[in-house]
């Protein structure tokens, strides 16, 4: 395990190991449950439906070239926005959710940049595969170089027609800007994986001496390591 891994392990273990009281705070994520549509409420690229009309116009879904609060990647990729009226699956939060497989050749990714302080965090979002084929419904998720993962049918029991929580806990050692992103993987055929309700929570030890203690442990580990090398 490298230095970064050891330090992360120290921080993650610190709250429980040192018995520190903690308080949780939610990090703002723009359009976290996709209740705001494309920039400028543009007509959909597949069915011509504006976002504001998805709840009253069949089939209740459409694809868009932009998504409010998020930067879209993937070249010509499109974001498919679903309304509760469109499928047997209702949104996990609110009345809208998305797929990043926007049709044949239209796989997309979305991202936004977050400013994070040093601390322990938990990233959570909800996933549902649109079909049983892992070759087409896999979603990647990343946060800088700290969190890297994939979710597909069967992950944590994920099944068609139900929402499954994807949850990961991690430590930020260096304050700064980190990019949160999601991307469609596999076949770009219009049948992918749905995501909704993206949240990021930080658990901050109180008093601040808690992190000072962890820093001391890390420094002590570093000194021992250097002595080992010198020997």
C-alpha angles and dihedrals in degrees: 000000000000128000093267091051093049093048092048090050090051092051094045091049093044100083094053098032096050095038093233121172111238142197127205127224129184117233110222113249115186114239090355095171097032097246090142118066136208122330109277094009090268120187115267119265096226108034101013093239120146115227093245089059100048092098093055104032127072133268086027097219140076142166125251137190094221138034123204113249094012135082112230122221133178101086106251092007120136134209115232112214117199127198124206091255093060103070143010086262118085123205115271089226125020118340105297138067135166147231121202093209098090098178139293107346091356106109110150142187130209130203145170133185121243129192109225133185123213110283148090118300140184121210117200135177136155124243136190125178114229091214140003096262113105089192090072110024102055118126125196122211128192141172110194109294092317104076123035122164149140132216128195141154108313096024106133085349094303110179138176114275098020136079121244122193118235109202132176131173121207145157129244109209099174120048114229147088119327127183118228112203143171127193140183114241130191129022116009096219105128093262111096142125126305122225132188145158102034113192136173121196128184124208109207119192117230127237099040088230085084093074090041087059091050090048089053091052090050092049091049090051089051092051092050090049092052091048089051091053092047091053 
